[in-house]
Amino acid sequence: MAFVSPRNGIDVRGYSVWSFMDLYEIFGGFKTHYGIIAVNFDTEERTRQLRRSAHSYSDFLKNNAVIKVE
C-alpha cells in the first residue's frame, strides 16, 4: 500500500481491511475468533477488548507503513 498514497498523486479516501479469511464466520458463527476487537459473549454487557491486530492496524494507519516487530 505504500505506493498508493497522496504523495504519489493517488486520491486515497479510505482503506478497508478484508480477506478471504473473513468468510469463515459464515460457517463458524461466534465460535470463530478473528478481527480487531474481541467481544465477550458470555456476559450481558458484551464487553469489548482490542486485539493485537487492532494495535498493528492503528500503527499502520499512523505511519502509513507496516512496522517490523522484533
N, C-alpha and C positions, 0 to 999 in steps of 0.2 A: 504494500500500500504506500510505501514511501514515495514512489513515482507519481502517485495520484494525489496531488496537493496543489493548493493555490500558488505555491512557489513555481510550479511548472505550468501555470496558466490553465489549470483544470478547475472548474467550478464545483467544489465539493460542498453539498448542503447537508449531508448526513451520512452516517455509517451504521450499518446493522450487522450484527454477528449472527450467522446462521450456518448450519452444516447439515449434511445428511444424517448425522447422529441425532439431531433433534427429532427425527421421525420415530425414534424408538419409544417415545411417550405414547404413541398410538397403541402399542402393544403392551407396554408395561404399566401404564397409568401412573399412579402416585408412587409405585414401587421403584421406578427408575429415578436415579439421582444424578442430575446434571444441572447445568445452568449457573448463573452467577449469584443467586440468592436461594438459600435453603429455607424451606418452610416446615415448621414443626406441626404436623397434622395431628399429633397426639394431644395437643392442648386446645382448649376452646378459643384461646386468644390467637392461635395460628401465628406464633411469633416467627419473625424472620431474622436470618443471620447471613451476613455477607460471606461468600466462599472465597477461597484464594483466587479463583478465576475473576472475581469482581475486582480485586485489587490489581491484578495483572491487566485487566481491561482498562481500569482507571489510569494506570501508568501509561498504557499505550496511547490513550486519548490525550493525556497531559504532555507527553513527549513526542507524539506523532512518530513513534518508533517502538519496536519491540526491544525491551531491555533484557540483556542476558543475565540470568541469575546464577551466581557461582556458589 
